[in-house]
Amino acid sequence: MGLTHKSTGINTFFAELYSEFSSTEAVIALAGNPNTGKSTVFNSLTGLNQHTGNWPGKTVTLAKGFFKHKGDHITLVDLPGTYSLLANSVEEQVARDFICFGEPDAVVVVTDATCLERNLNLALQVMEITSQVILCLNLMDEAKRKNIQINYEKLQRLLGIPVIPTVARNKEGLDDLKAAIHAMAFGEEKPSPKIIYYDDQLEKALDELKKELEASFSTVINSRWLALRLLDGDIALMKKIFKYLSELHN
């Protein structure tokens, strides 16, 4: 699982993270918009088994904790609350960099069931980076109070990833979330996330770039996502990505 390749990343943060939890067998990132109850999910899953630390060179603090399920140790990293991964803020940059370079065994995206449409933007962005995604449909009690009904089984089919309804403050659904995390982290769950397709001209450009990237790197980062970022023209991110890939291959 997540400990076999972390020390080769672009900085020592990941190695330090995993050394804190020497028995860790899987590492899970917890992402989500602000005010979705993400921290409540984190606290409910990890209890008192928590540490905090600053992201290297940033003022952003990450909370790290762990829990056990079926005898296996699972580390949970609570990423800063963000609305997207386009790195318009330091918090977004930290969340994106951890998902890209930390190589978590799964990413749990916590959403607010009362404003799901807005929250799904982040989930879809994460799904472009990794297939290892779980959608936590939190605040289901608030949705019920507002007469909002969500067919989460249909949503699961549409997205191609596990969708787990929860009320984290009452610990409802957290056993199901633990089970989904364990199944994905240890290879029992093989999701097939929905791929977002663009117009023909853009798809043609993406295909050409993907071939070049795959020929140059046996990349651990999704080549389609890399191609999209190249087309975005985010030079700072691309320098970081290629530095990371170069370190992996040296």
N, C-alpha and C positions, 0 to 999 in steps of 0.2 A: 504494500500500500504506500502511503504518502511519505515514508521515511527513506526510501531507497535512493532518491535522487535529488533531495532538496539542497544539499550543501554545495551544489555546483551552480547556484543561481547568481544573479547579478550583484548581490551584496550578502552580508553575513546575517541579515535579519532572520531569514528562514532557518538557517542552521541553529541560531540561538533559540528560535521558537521551539524547534523540535527537541533541542537538548533539555529544555525546561520540562518536557513531558517525555521522558526517555522510554516509557512503555507504550507511547502512542502508536496505534496501528493504522489510523486513518485521520486525515485532516479535512475539515469541512469549513467552508466560508459561509458566513451568514450576511446576506446583502438585503437591501430594501430601501424604499423611500423613507424620509423622516415621518414620524408619527404613525407608523404601521404596527407598533407594538413589538418591533424587532428586539429591542433590549429586554422586553418582558419574556419573549421566547428564549433568548440567550440565558437569562437568569433562571428561568424555570427549568431549563435543560441541565445547566451546569451547577446550580446551587452555590455552594461556597467554594467550589473548586475553580477559582478564577485568579488571573493575574492581569495586570495592565502594563503597557509599555508604549513608548513613542515609536512611530515609524521613522526609520533613519533619515535624519536631516529635515524632518517635518515636525510641526507642533501637534500633529494629529495623533491622538491616543487610540490604540487598539486594545480591546479586551480579549483575553484568551482564556478559555476554560475547557474542562473535559467532563465526559460522562462515560459510563460503561453500559454496553448493551450486548446481551448474550455472551458476556465475559470479555468482550473486546473493548479496548480503550479508544475513545474517539475525541479528538481535539476540535473545539469549535472556536473560530475566529470571528468576532463581531466587527464587521467592517463599518466604516462611517456611513451614516444615512445619506443616500444620494438619489437624485432623480434620473440620472443617466450615467453612462460610462464615457462620455465624450470629453471628460477632463476639462471642464470649464471652471473647476475649483480644485483646491488642494485635496479636499475630501474625495471628490470623484476620481482624481488621479491615483490616490492611495487605494481605493476600492478596485479600480481597473487593474492597477499593477499587481495587486495580490492575486486576483483571479487569473491574470495572464502569466505571471512569473512564479507565483507561489505553488502552482500546479496542485490545487486542492483536489481531493478525491471526489468531491461533489460541492455544488453551490446551492444553498437553500435561499430562495428569494422570498422574503416575507412581504405579503401584500395586505392592503386594507380592503376587506370585502365590500365596504361601502363606497369605494371609489376605484373599482378594479380596473376600469379602462385606462386611467392615468397610470396606475401602478404597473400594468402589463408592459409598458414601454421599456422599463428597466429589465424585466424578465426576458423580453425578446432580444434585447442587446446581449444579455448574458448567454442566451441560447446560441447566439452567433459565434461566441468564443468557445463554448464547451457544450458537449451533449449531456454532461453530468449535472443536470439541473432538477431541483425539486421546487415546486411552487407551494408555499405555505399560505393558505387562504385564511388569514387571521381576522379577528374581530367579527366573527360570524354572528355573535350575539347582537352587535350593533346593527348589522345588516338586517337581521330578523326584526329588530325594533323599528327599523325604517321600512319594513315590508319589502325588502330587497331579497329576491330569491335567486340563488345561483345553482345551476346544474353543474356541479363540480365534476361529475363523471363525464359529461359531455365536453367540458373544458379540458379535461385530461386527454380525451381522445383528439381534440382539435390541436392541442399543443404538443402532444406526443411525449409528455413528461408526467411524473406523478404529481397529483394535486391533492394536498392534505388540508381539510378544513380544521381550524383550531379556534379556541378561545383561550389564549395563553394565560391570561390573568387568573382564569379558573382551572388551568391545567387540562382543559378539555382538548382532546385530539393529540396531545403531546406523545402519548405512547405510540400512536400511529405514525407520528413524525419521526420518532426514534427508529421505528422499524423500517420506514422508507429510507432514512439516512443510512442505516446499516446495510440494507439490501443493495443500495446503489454503490456505497463505498467498497463493499466486498464482492462486487460483481454478480450479485444475484438478480439485480434489476438492470436491464439493458434498454434505456430509453431511446426513442427516435424523435428528437425534437423537430418541430416544424421548421422548414427552411423558408426564409423570406426571399422571394424572387423579385427581381427588378425588371425594368424594361429590356428589350432585346439588345439594344446597343450596350447598355451597362453590363448585362450578363456575358456578352461576348468579350468585353474587356476583362471582366473578372476571370473568365476561363483562361485567357492568355496569361494573365498575371499568375494565376494559381499554378499553371504548368511550370513557369519560370521559378517560382518559389519552391515548389516540390522538387525540382531538379537541383536547386542549390542547397536546400536544407531538407534533411529527413525531419521536418519541423515538428516540435511538440505543441506548437501553437497552431490553431485552425488556419489553414492556408487561405480559405475563403475570407475569413475575417481580416487576415493580414492584407490581402488584396484590396479589400474595402478601405482599409486605413491608408494604403498607398494612394488610392484614388481620392481620398479625403485631403491628401496633402499635409498630413500632420507630421512634419519633419522631425520634431522633437521625439515623438513617440516612436517613429520608425528607427531613429538612431538607437533608442533604448532597446527596441526589439532585436535589431541586428547585433547589437553588442551582446545581448543575452544569448542569442542563438550561436554566436561565435564562441562564447565561453563554453557553451554546452558541447561544442564539437572540437574544442582544443584539449 
